[in-house]
Amino acid sequence: MQNLFPPGVGITQVRGILKVIKEHSGTMEMSQLAEEIEEEVDDLLPIIKAAKLLGFVITKKDDIIITKEVDNIALKDINSLLEKKLPDIEPFKTIFQALKINPERSLTTVELANLLQGKGIRVDEPEASNEDMLKRLLLHWAVRPKFLSYDPKSDIWTYKG
């Protein structure tokens, strides 16, 4: 699925590459970015994909370019852009919609994972299960910016929008 958010990418990583690119006049070659942040290009690809899906960067050949929208705001205010972008990107799109229409506006991690799996969406990686990766992804991208709340004792996700 092309529009699937890459698992394992954190908001801090995306902010980090945006900061470095902004410091270089808003455009950087991928190999230069990798060297600057001391990462392998292959390790950067999921972070760049996440930034691209969010509309924070565009890529042209080997160049990564900050979008005007991101260039005009402080990186600490990125949550305002996430509010516009995340609901259109899987798995957030399906999860937000499911929680909005659920009468209690809450579901467990297993219920969310099953819902996604029914649509052919998995967020697992070799080192973690689908549920673990989904939980990590939602904690980083949906709880921190306050789209969802999570109760670890009952394993309940609640939509806050």
Secondary structure, DSSP 8 states (H G I E B T S, - for coil): -TTB--TT--HHHHHHHHHHHHHTTTEEEHHHHHHHHT--HHHHHHHHHHHHHTTSEEEETTEEEE-HHHHTS-GGGTHHHHHHHGGGSBTHHHHHHHHHHSTTSEEEHHHHHHHHHHTT----BTTB-HHHHHHHHHIIIIITTTSEEEETTTTEEEE--
